[in-house]
Each structure stands twice: as C-alpha cells, then as structure tokens.
Amino acid sequence: MSVSSVSSVSAASPVSFQDALEKGYARASQTLRGIESIEVIGERANVEAGEIKEYVVDLKIVFTLEK
C-alpha cells in the first residue's frame, strides 16, 4: 500500500503559463521524490503599464511518501 501527500506550489515566468508550469515542476522535483501528478489549480497574469509582465500558475503536486 502506498501513501501520498500533496504540496501546493506557485511558480512564475515572464514567458508563458507553460513555462511557469515547467519551472514549478523542475523546482518541486529537486526536493520531492515520487511525484505522481500535477494539477493546475489556477492561472493568473501580473500586469504593469498595460502589459503582461509575468504568468503565474498555482499547482497541486501529488507525491508518494517513502517508507
């Protein structure tokens, strides 16, 4: 039997939502082992002077706990 845990992560990128997702996963995988899935909970963009400056994703990362 395996037991899973959930970690919430926010990640940002000046390029795109996809890039923010990939950066969030890359960072999470440095400290979390056994990542099973990632759910995008939300997306938003930070705007300055009428232009999008940063894409932000909120992630729910599910990973298996080690024995």
C-alpha positions as CSV (number, residue, x, y, z in Angstrom):
1,M,0.0,0.0,0.0
2,S,1.3,3.5,-0.8
3,V,0.5,6.7,0.9
4,S,0.5,10.0,-1.0
5,S,0.9,13.6,0.1
6,V,0.0,16.9,-1.6
7,S,2.2,20.0,-1.8
8,S,1.0,23.4,-3.1
9,V,3.4,25.4,-5.2
10,S,3.2,28.7,-7.1
11,A,5.5,29.3,-10.0
12,A,6.1,32.3,-12.3
13,S,7.6,33.0,-15.7
14,P,7.9,36.1,-17.9
15,V,7.4,33.8,-20.9
16,S,4.2,31.8,-20.6
17,F,1.9,29.7,-18.4
18,Q,3.5,26.5,-19.8
19,D,7.0,27.8,-18.9
20,A,5.7,28.6,-15.4
21,L,4.3,25.1,-15.1
22,E,7.6,23.6,-16.2
23,K,9.6,25.8,-13.8
24,G,7.3,24.8,-10.9
25,Y,7.7,21.1,-11.7
26,A,11.5,21.4,-12.1
27,R,11.8,23.1,-8.7
28,A,9.5,20.7,-6.9
29,S,11.3,17.7,-8.3
30,Q,14.6,19.0,-6.7
31,T,13.1,18.3,-3.2
32,L,10.1,16.0,-3.8
33,R,10.7,12.4,-4.9
34,G,8.0,10.2,-6.3
35,I,5.9,12.9,-8.0
36,E,2.8,11.2,-9.4
37,S,0.8,14.1,-10.8
38,I,0.4,17.8,-11.1
39,E,-2.9,19.7,-11.1
40,V,-3.0,23.3,-12.3
41,I,-5.3,24.9,-9.7
42,G,-5.2,28.4,-11.1
43,E,-3.6,30.7,-13.6
44,R,-3.1,34.5,-13.4
45,A,-1.0,37.2,-15.0
46,N,0.6,40.2,-13.4
47,V,0.2,43.4,-15.4
48,E,2.3,46.5,-15.4
49,A,1.7,49.6,-17.6
50,G,-0.9,47.7,-19.6
51,E,1.4,44.8,-20.5
52,I,1.6,41.3,-19.1
53,K,4.9,41.1,-17.1
54,E,4.5,37.6,-15.5
55,Y,2.5,34.5,-15.9
56,V,1.7,32.7,-12.6
57,V,0.4,29.1,-12.0
58,D,-0.8,27.6,-8.8
59,L,-0.1,23.9,-8.7
60,K,-1.1,20.9,-6.5
61,I,1.7,18.3,-6.6
62,V,0.9,14.7,-5.5
63,F,3.8,12.5,-4.5
64,T,4.3,9.2,-2.8
65,L,5.7,9.1,0.7
66,E,8.7,6.9,1.2
67,K,8.7,4.1,3.7
